[in-house]
Amino acid sequence: MLLTEIDHVAIAVHDLERAISFYETAFGASVVHREIVENDGVEEALIKVADSYVQLTTATREDSPIAKFLEKRGEGIHHVGYRVDDCAAALEAMVAAGATPIDAEPRPGSRGTTVAFIHPKGALGTLIELVQE
């Protein structure tokens, strides 16, 4: 089994501060990590839930994938991040199973992780992020 657990569920939001406040008020949650990922044009705030995260994410520029998602679909679940021990092996296995990669090879992600994205068209309609810690 290449998947070790759910790393995170990413929720695209227009206003990151409002979303953080909602999670603090509704769940008593607190942000354990916050980062701007310049390459992806996003700012994220991670809320720890057991050994996984809820990733609240917003666009930092108009051409980012999150900005395009928000414009087209509005706020909501953007992708699921699956934790793997070996991102390259998991990416290879997904492509061999017929998945369509967005990333040709793993690349640096937030929190010092290594990541690769799989297109929803080749993954049963779900944008997937493979995450190696």
Buried (B, 14 or more C-beta within 10 A) or exposed (E): EBEBEBBBBBBBBEEBEEBBEBBEEEEEBEBEEEBEBEEBBBBBBBBBEEEBBBBBBBBBEEEBBBBBBBEEEEBEEBBBBBBBEBBBBBBBBBBEEEBEBBBEEBBEBBBEBBBBBBBBEBBEEEBBBBBBE
